[in-house]
Amino acid sequence: MSKIICVMLAGGKGKRMGTDVSKQYLMLEGKPVLFYSLKAFETYVDEIIVVAAKGEEEYCRQNIIEKYNIDKVKAVVTGGAERYLSVYEALKEIAKSYNAYNEEDTYVLIHDGARPFTSGETVKNIINVVKEKKACIAAVPSKDTVKIGNEAGVVQSTPDRRNVWIVQTPQAFEFSSIYKAYKVAIESGRSDITDDSMVMEAFGEYPIHFVNANYDNIKLTTPEDLLYAKAIIQGKNS
């Protein structure tokens, strides 16, 4: 029987948000952003590993997990200086605590805690695809024309928009394969990692498949995103 584990990244400080409170703990229509992100996965996964910033572990445990009875959370681990280092800490925790490194049919869904609008349908689709394909990512086709530029800010090329996808999370992988790939990436000194699929692309063994998600599955990064987030919730409640 397969095991599905969610890694919830809640260690970002959100400097671009311009608030004293970390963005995943900001209140959104009466509840913290991280609450929505956790609830989106709780029904569909067996366990959740939350990654919190150093010094915020107890706050996260008391004010989010315990307060809102998120029962699937099995551990809160301390994140690293960068997102990819935080993911690696969670993967090491899974390997240590659940002896999943050599187990078959163990899958991990890695998600940004600042993405509160992931739908249950997306989570279910991701789980179905990762069980079959071993590596997949939530994404939406680009609505805009995309340009490739150089360091001087000069356009170099225009990719066919039909082949351009905007990547989101969750990103899902067979556990042993992403753990091995991350271990090699860390040991190689690679530091330009901005999402988990990059690690699988460079060091993994499986091709990565797109899974259609929703355009409102935004990552809260700037103050404007909060306004959009409130509008999404009000729209859902209307």
C-alpha positions in Angstrom: 0.0 0.0 0.0 1.4 3.4 -1.0 2.3 6.1 1.5 1.7 9.8 0.6 3.7 12.4 2.6 3.3 16.2 2.2 6.3 18.5 2.8 4.8 21.9 3.7 7.4 24.7 3.4 6.6 27.4 6.0 10.0 28.9 6.6 10.0 31.9 4.3 10.3 35.4 5.8 8.5 37.1 2.9 10.7 40.2 2.7 8.9 41.4 -0.5 5.6 41.3 1.4 6.9 44.2 3.6 5.4 42.9 6.9 6.8 42.1 10.3 4.9 38.8 10.3 6.1 36.0 8.0 3.7 35.7 5.1 2.5 32.2 5.9 1.2 33.5 9.2 -0.6 36.5 7.9 -4.3 36.5 8.5 -6.5 36.0 5.5 -10.3 36.4 6.1 -9.8 35.4 9.8 -7.4 32.5 9.4 -3.6 32.3 8.8 -2.4 31.6 5.2 -0.8 28.4 6.3 -4.1 27.1 7.7 -5.5 27.1 4.2 -2.5 25.4 2.7 -2.5 22.6 5.3 -6.2 22.0 5.0 -5.9 21.5 1.2 -3.7 18.4 1.8 -4.9 17.0 5.1 -7.7 14.9 3.5 -5.5 13.4 0.8 -2.2 12.5 2.4 -1.1 10.2 5.2 1.4 12.5 6.9 2.6 16.1 6.8 6.0 17.4 7.6 6.1 21.1 8.2 9.3 23.1 7.7 9.4 26.2 9.8 12.0 29.0 10.1 14.5 28.8 12.9 12.9 30.2 16.0 9.3 29.8 14.7 8.9 26.1 15.2 6.9 26.4 18.4 4.8 29.3 17.2 3.9 27.2 14.1 3.1 24.2 16.3 0.9 26.0 18.9 -0.8 28.7 16.7 -1.4 26.7 13.6 -1.2 23.0 14.0 -2.6 22.6 17.5 -5.0 25.5 17.3 -6.7 24.3 14.1 -6.3 20.5 14.9 -4.2 19.6 11.9 -3.9 16.0 12.9 -1.8 14.7 9.9 1.3 16.8 10.9 3.8 14.3 12.2 6.8 16.7 12.7 7.9 20.3 12.5 11.5 20.6 11.3 13.8 23.6 11.2 14.4 24.9 7.7 17.7 26.0 6.1 18.9 29.3 4.7 17.4 28.7 1.3 14.2 27.0 0.1 16.1 24.0 -1.4 18.0 23.5 1.9 14.6 23.5 3.7 13.3 20.8 1.4 16.4 18.7 2.0 15.9 18.9 5.8 12.4 17.6 5.4 13.5 14.8 3.2 16.1 13.8 5.7 13.5 13.8 8.4 11.3 11.5 6.4 14.2 9.1 5.7 15.1 9.1 9.4 11.7 8.9 11.1 9.7 6.8 8.6 12.4 4.6 7.2 11.0 5.4 3.8 14.3 5.6 2.0 14.2 2.1 0.7 10.5 1.6 0.8 8.6 1.2 -2.4 5.4 3.1 -3.2 6.3 6.1 -1.0 5.6 9.5 -2.5 6.3 13.0 -1.4 4.3 16.1 -2.4 6.3 19.3 -1.8 4.2 22.5 -1.4 4.8 26.2 -0.6 2.9 27.1 2.5 2.3 30.5 1.0 0.0 28.9 -1.7 -3.3 28.7 0.1 -5.6 28.0 -2.9 -4.5 24.6 -4.0 -7.7 22.7 -4.8 -8.5 19.2 -3.6 -8.9 18.2 -7.3 -5.3 19.3 -8.0 -4.0 17.3 -5.1 -5.8 14.2 -6.1 -4.6 14.5 -9.7 -1.1 15.0 -8.6 -1.2 11.9 -6.4 -2.7 9.8 -9.2 0.0 11.0 -11.7 3.0 10.6 -9.4 2.0 7.0 -8.6 2.1 6.3 -12.3 4.9 8.5 -13.6 7.0 9.0 -10.5 7.6 12.7 -11.0 5.1 15.5 -11.8 4.4 19.2 -11.1 1.3 21.4 -10.9 1.4 24.0 -13.7 -0.8 26.1 -15.9 -0.2 27.0 -19.6 1.1 30.5 -20.0 -1.4 33.1 -21.0 1.3 35.6 -22.0 4.1 35.6 -24.6 7.4 34.9 -22.8 10.7 36.4 -23.9 14.2 34.9 -23.1 16.7 37.7 -22.3 20.3 38.1 -21.4 22.0 39.7 -18.5 22.0 43.1 -20.3 18.2 43.0 -20.5 18.1 42.3 -24.3 15.6 39.9 -25.8 17.3 36.8 -27.2 14.4 34.6 -28.2 10.7 34.0 -28.0 9.7 30.4 -27.2 6.5 29.0 -28.7 3.8 29.9 -26.1 2.2 26.6 -26.7 5.2 25.0 -25.0 5.4 27.4 -22.0 4.0 26.5 -18.6 3.9 28.5 -15.4 5.1 26.2 -12.7 3.4 26.0 -9.3 3.4 23.6 -6.4 2.7 20.9 -5.3 5.5 19.1 -7.0 5.4 15.3 -6.4 8.0 12.6 -6.7 8.8 9.0 -5.7 10.4 9.6 -2.4 13.6 7.6 -2.9 14.4 9.2 -6.2 14.0 12.8 -5.1 15.9 12.1 -1.9 18.8 10.7 -3.8 18.7 13.5 -6.3 18.7 16.2 -3.6 21.6 14.4 -1.8 23.7 14.6 -5.0 22.6 18.2 -5.6 23.6 19.3 -2.2 26.9 17.4 -2.3 27.7 19.0 -5.7 27.4 22.5 -4.3 24.6 23.5 -6.6 23.0 26.6 -5.2 20.8 28.0 -8.0 17.9 25.7 -7.2 14.5 27.5 -7.2 12.2 24.5 -7.4 12.2 20.8 -6.8 11.8 19.8 -10.4 15.1 21.4 -11.2 16.8 18.8 -8.9 15.0 15.9 -10.6 15.9 17.4 -14.0 19.6 17.6 -13.2 20.2 14.7 -10.9 17.1 12.4 -11.0 16.0 9.4 -12.9 12.5 10.3 -14.1 11.1 12.7 -16.6 8.7 15.2 -15.1 5.1 15.5 -16.2 2.8 18.5 -16.1 -0.5 18.3 -14.2 -3.0 21.0 -15.0 -3.7 23.1 -12.0 -5.7 26.4 -11.4 -4.6 29.9 -12.2 -5.7 31.1 -8.8 -3.1 28.8 -7.1 -0.9 31.8 -6.6 2.0 32.2 -4.2 1.6 35.1 -1.9 4.7 37.2 -2.4 3.8 40.9 -2.5 1.1 43.1 -0.9 -0.9 43.0 -4.1 -1.2 39.3 -3.8 -3.0 39.6 -0.5 -5.6 41.8 -2.2 -6.1 39.2 -4.9 -6.2 36.4 -2.2 -9.0 38.1 -0.3 -11.0 38.5 -3.5 -10.5 34.8 -4.3 -11.9 33.8 -0.8 -14.8 36.2 -1.0 -15.6 34.8 -4.5 -15.6 31.3 -3.1 -17.8 32.3 -0.2 -20.3 34.3 -2.3 
